[in-house]
Amino acid sequence: MKDAVAALLAEHADLEQQLADPAVHADQHLAKRLNQRYAELSAVARVHEELVALTGDLEAAAELAEEDESFAAELASLTERREAAEERLRRLLVPRDPSDAKDALLEIKSGEGGEESALFAGDLLRMYTRYAERRGWRTEVLDATESDLGGFKSVTVAVKAKGTSQPGETPYALLKFEGGVHRVQRVPVTESQGRVHTSAAGVLVMPEAEQVDVTIDDKDLRIDVFRSSGPGGQSVNTTDSAVRITHLPTGLVVSCQNEKSQLQNKEQALRILRSRLLAQAEEAAAAEASDARRSQVRTVDRSERIRTYNYPENRISDHRTGYKSYHLDQVLDGDLEPVVESCVEADLAARLEAIGS
């Protein structure tokens, strides 16, 4: 661990020198990337500094305890604090997902359950928006297809941090655990007999790609335009402003119709396409390196669930971590912290175990 820390502290010092150079800040993408890495390494430097200080205090207290037994209690306290600092440092040294420093794109899609599923997709969007507000993040709906009753057949939302976030505190680092099938059990608004129905919505989480992350050749794109339309056949506008982009090498298709101009819809579609291509490349690389990569939503099937939202019991259950709470109403209002934390801790435990083995 000592060698690993020494290498990171040397990198931290080098980054500090680079960030002091005004020329670096002329390139916004480079400055952002260096600042994110510097923030990660600053956490390591702070805990290391604390550990060095506690080690010195512990050695001094041990010498005094040999002469005066009254220092024994202080010795025990310092030992406990030093062990805690060592554990924090060990956790910081666990290899992170390279995309953990990025913002996130969430795609929420209705699945089995028809209109009820679309309404639940809207509830999930509200939950994530409220959670983002609590953390001081910004959200932006990039594209949405509404259902007749005001839900969403599909909706894509960008979640962005304001400024540089601490390691593990960025939108993608926390929201990536939301990827999968979310199952809801409740009485639908369309149910006249008061019976509880089960339906599902799927969530796909991607790191938001910047232009420097993914290069897209114009000749690899087929761009079609069409007229936007809203729920119930109501026209959003009367011009061909909606854009559909097909990435020919991969077959990925992205459509956007939320903005009023064709140019704006094209920019939003390219933004989503870049993130999908980045996610696809990372998933392929991770699958090649390990079969243990956590999968996200493949088909919105009620059986492939990661979490269940039971309205009659006001209960939420995460089937990956075993987390359970009877405060579903609070979670849906954005108090998602305990649920996400259970996933973060489970992921960290798995990474630590992998290092140990």
C-alpha positions in Angstrom: 0.0 0.0 0.0 2.9 2.3 0.7 4.2 2.1 -2.9 0.7 2.8 -4.2 0.3 5.9 -2.0 3.7 7.2 -2.9 2.9 7.0 -6.6 -0.5 8.8 -6.1 1.1 11.5 -4.0 3.7 12.1 -6.7 0.9 12.4 -9.3 -1.0 14.8 -7.0 2.1 17.1 -6.8 2.6 16.9 -10.6 -1.1 17.8 -11.2 -0.8 20.8 -8.8 2.0 22.2 -10.9 0.1 21.6 -14.1 -3.0 23.4 -12.8 -0.9 26.4 -11.8 -0.1 26.8 -15.5 -2.5 29.3 -17.1 -2.0 27.6 -20.5 -3.8 24.5 -19.1 -6.9 26.4 -18.4 -7.1 27.6 -22.0 -8.3 24.1 -22.8 -11.5 23.6 -20.9 -11.7 19.9 -21.4 -8.2 19.3 -20.3 -8.6 21.6 -17.2 -11.8 19.8 -16.2 -10.2 16.4 -16.5 -7.1 17.4 -14.5 -9.3 19.1 -11.8 -11.4 15.9 -11.5 -8.3 13.8 -11.1 -6.7 16.3 -8.7 -9.9 16.2 -6.5 -9.7 12.4 -6.3 -6.0 12.5 -5.3 -6.5 15.3 -2.8 -8.7 13.0 -0.8 -5.9 10.4 -0.7 -3.4 13.1 0.3 -5.6 14.4 3.1 -6.1 10.9 4.6 -2.4 10.1 4.2 -1.5 13.3 6.0 -3.9 12.4 8.8 -2.4 8.9 9.0 1.1 10.2 9.2 0.2 12.5 12.1 -1.7 9.8 14.0 1.3 7.4 13.6 3.6 10.0 15.1 1.1 10.7 18.0 0.7 7.0 18.6 4.5 6.4 18.8 4.8 9.3 21.3 1.9 8.1 23.4 3.4 4.6 23.4 6.6 5.9 24.9 4.8 7.9 27.5 2.5 5.0 28.4 5.6 3.0 29.4 6.4 5.6 32.0 2.9 6.6 33.0 -0.1 4.3 32.9 -2.5 7.2 32.6 -1.6 7.5 28.9 -2.9 4.0 28.3 -6.4 5.3 27.5 -5.1 7.8 25.0 -3.0 5.1 23.4 -6.1 3.0 22.8 -8.0 6.0 21.4 -5.2 6.8 19.0 -4.8 3.2 17.9 -8.6 3.1 17.0 -8.3 6.4 15.1 -5.2 5.2 13.2 -7.0 2.0 12.2 -10.0 4.0 11.0 -7.7 6.2 8.9 -6.0 3.2 7.4 -9.3 1.7 6.4 -10.4 5.0 4.8 -7.1 5.1 2.8 -7.5 1.5 1.8 -11.0 2.3 0.4 -9.6 5.3 -1.5 -7.0 3.0 -3.1 -9.7 0.7 -4.5 -9.6 1.0 -8.3 -12.6 3.1 -9.5 -14.7 2.9 -12.6 -13.0 5.3 -15.0 -16.4 6.9 -15.7 -17.1 7.7 -12.1 -15.9 11.3 -12.5 -18.6 12.0 -15.2 -22.1 13.3 -15.3 -24.9 11.0 -16.2 -27.6 10.4 -18.7 -30.7 8.4 -17.6 -33.1 6.8 -20.0 -36.4 5.6 -18.4 -38.6 3.5 -20.5 -42.1 2.0 -19.8 -42.4 -1.7 -20.1 -45.0 -4.4 -19.2 -48.1 -2.8 -17.7 -49.1 -0.3 -20.5 -50.3 3.0 -19.3 -49.6 2.1 -15.6 -46.0 1.4 -16.5 -45.7 4.8 -18.3 -47.1 6.5 -15.2 -44.5 4.7 -13.0 -41.8 5.8 -15.4 -43.0 9.4 -14.7 -42.8 8.7 -10.9 -39.2 7.4 -11.3 -38.3 10.6 -13.3 -39.7 12.7 -10.4 -37.8 10.6 -7.8 -34.4 11.1 -9.7 -35.1 14.8 -10.2 -35.9 15.4 -6.5 -32.8 13.3 -5.6 -30.6 15.5 -7.9 -32.1 18.7 -6.3 -31.1 17.4 -2.8 -27.6 16.9 -4.0 -27.4 20.3 -5.7 -27.2 18.7 -9.2 -28.9 20.1 -12.3 -31.2 18.1 -14.5 -32.3 18.6 -18.1 -34.8 16.6 -20.0 -33.2 15.9 -23.4 -36.0 13.9 -25.0 -39.4 12.6 -23.9 -42.4 10.7 -25.4 -45.4 11.1 -23.2 -48.3 8.7 -22.7 -52.0 9.7 -23.0 -52.4 9.9 -19.2 -49.3 12.0 -18.6 -46.7 9.3 -18.0 -43.7 8.6 -20.2 -43.2 5.9 -22.8 -39.6 7.0 -22.7 -37.7 10.0 -21.3 -34.0 10.8 -21.3 -32.6 13.2 -18.7 -29.1 14.6 -18.2 -27.9 14.9 -14.6 -25.0 17.3 -14.1 -23.0 18.3 -11.0 -22.3 22.0 -10.4 -18.5 22.3 -10.3 -16.0 19.6 -9.4 -17.4 16.8 -7.1 -15.6 14.7 -4.6 -14.5 11.2 -5.7 -17.5 8.9 -5.7 -20.0 11.8 -5.3 -20.6 12.5 -9.0 -23.9 11.8 -10.8 -22.7 8.7 -12.7 -20.8 7.3 -9.7 -24.0 7.2 -7.7 -26.7 6.8 -10.2 -25.1 3.9 -12.2 -26.6 1.5 -9.6 -30.1 2.6 -10.8 -29.6 0.8 -14.1 -32.0 -2.2 -14.3 -35.7 -3.1 -14.1 -37.8 -1.4 -11.4 -41.0 -3.2 -10.5 -44.0 -1.5 -9.0 -47.0 -3.1 -7.1 -50.0 -0.8 -6.6 -53.6 -0.1 -7.6 -53.5 1.6 -11.1 -55.6 4.7 -11.6 -57.3 2.7 -14.4 -58.3 -0.1 -12.0 -62.0 0.1 -11.0 -62.0 -3.0 -8.7 -59.2 -1.8 -6.4 -56.9 -4.7 -7.3 -53.1 -4.4 -6.9 -51.3 -4.8 -10.3 -47.6 -5.4 -11.0 -45.8 -3.5 -13.8 -42.3 -2.5 -14.6 -40.2 0.3 -16.0 -36.6 0.1 -17.2 -33.7 2.5 -16.3 -30.5 2.7 -18.3 -27.7 4.8 -16.9 -24.8 6.1 -19.1 -21.8 8.3 -18.3 -22.3 11.5 -20.3 -19.7 11.5 -23.1 -17.9 14.7 -24.1 -16.7 15.2 -27.7 -13.2 14.3 -26.7 -14.4 10.9 -25.4 -16.0 9.7 -28.6 -15.2 10.6 -32.2 -18.2 10.4 -34.6 -17.5 10.6 -38.3 -20.3 12.4 -40.2 -20.2 9.8 -43.0 -21.2 7.2 -40.4 -24.5 9.0 -39.7 -27.8 8.9 -41.5 -30.0 11.8 -40.4 -33.7 11.9 -41.0 -36.1 14.6 -40.1 -39.8 14.3 -39.4 -42.7 16.2 -37.8 -42.9 16.2 -34.0 -46.0 15.0 -32.3 -47.3 14.8 -28.8 -49.6 12.4 -26.9 -53.1 11.9 -28.4 -51.8 13.0 -31.8 -51.5 16.7 -30.8 -48.9 18.4 -33.0 -46.0 19.9 -31.1 -45.2 22.1 -34.1 -46.0 22.2 -37.8 -42.4 21.9 -39.2 -40.1 19.0 -39.7 -38.0 19.8 -36.7 -37.7 16.3 -35.1 -34.5 14.5 -35.8 -33.6 10.8 -36.0 -29.9 9.9 -36.2 -28.8 6.4 -37.2 -25.1 5.4 -36.4 -24.5 3.1 -39.4 -21.5 1.1 -38.0 -23.4 0.1 -34.8 -27.0 0.4 -35.8 -27.8 2.7 -32.8 -30.7 5.0 -33.4 -31.5 8.1 -31.5 -34.5 10.4 -31.9 -35.1 13.8 -30.4 -38.2 16.1 -30.8 -38.3 18.1 -27.6 -36.7 21.3 -29.0 -38.3 23.7 -31.4 -35.5 23.8 -34.0 -34.1 21.0 -36.1 -30.5 22.1 -35.1 -31.2 21.9 -31.4 -32.8 18.5 -31.7 -29.8 17.3 -33.8 -27.4 18.5 -31.1 -29.3 16.8 -28.3 -29.5 13.5 -30.4 -25.7 13.6 -30.9 -25.2 14.2 -27.2 -27.2 11.0 -26.4 -25.5 9.1 -29.2 -22.1 9.9 -27.9 -23.0 8.7 -24.4 -24.5 5.5 -25.8 -21.4 4.8 -27.9 -19.2 5.4 -24.8 -21.3 3.1 -22.7 -21.2 0.4 -25.4 -17.4 0.7 -25.7 -16.9 0.5 -21.9 -19.3 -2.4 -21.6 -17.5 -4.3 -24.3 -14.1 -3.6 -22.7 -15.3 -4.7 -19.3 -16.9 -7.8 -20.6 -13.7 -8.8 -22.3 -11.8 -8.2 -19.0 -14.3 -9.9 -16.7 -17.6 -11.7 -16.9 -18.6 -10.2 -13.6 -19.6 -6.8 -15.0 -22.9 -5.7 -13.6 -25.6 -5.7 -16.3 -28.2 -3.1 -16.6 -31.6 -3.3 -18.3 -31.9 -5.6 -21.3 -35.6 -6.2 -21.5 -38.2 -4.5 -19.4 -39.6 -7.8 -18.0 -41.1 -8.0 -14.5 -38.9 -11.0 -13.7 -35.6 -9.1 -14.3 -36.0 -6.7 -11.4 -33.4 -5.0 -9.3 -35.9 -3.2 -7.0 -39.6 -3.4 -6.0 -41.8 -0.5 -5.0 -44.8 -1.8 -3.0 -47.3 1.0 -2.5 -49.8 -0.9 -0.3 -47.1 -1.6 2.2 -45.2 1.6 1.6 -42.1 -0.6 1.1 -39.1 -0.5 -1.1 -36.8 -3.5 -1.5 -33.5 -3.7 -3.4 -33.0 -7.3 -4.5 -29.2 -7.0 -5.1 -28.2 -5.7 -1.6 -31.1 -6.9 0.5 -32.0 -3.3 1.5 -35.5 -2.8 2.7 -37.4 0.2 4.0 -41.0 1.1 4.8 -40.6 4.7 3.8 -41.4 4.4 0.1 -43.2 7.7 0.1 -40.0 9.5 1.2 -37.8 7.7 -1.3 -40.1 8.6 -4.2 -39.8 12.2 -3.0 -36.1 12.1 -3.5 -34.7 10.6 -0.3 -32.8 8.0 -2.2 -29.6 8.3 -0.3 -29.9 5.1 1.9 -30.9 3.0 -1.0 -28.0 4.2 -3.2 -25.6 3.9 -0.2 -26.4 0.3 0.2 -25.4 -0.3 -3.5 -22.2 1.7 -3.1 -21.2 -0.3 0.0 -22.0 -3.6 -1.7 -19.9 -2.6 -4.7 -17.0 -1.5 -2.6 -17.1 -4.7 -0.6 -17.0 -6.7 -3.8 -14.0 -4.7 -5.1 -12.2 -5.0 -1.8 -12.8 -8.8 -1.8 -11.5 -9.0 -5.4 -8.3 -7.2 -4.3 -7.9 -9.5 -1.3 -8.3 -12.6 -3.5 
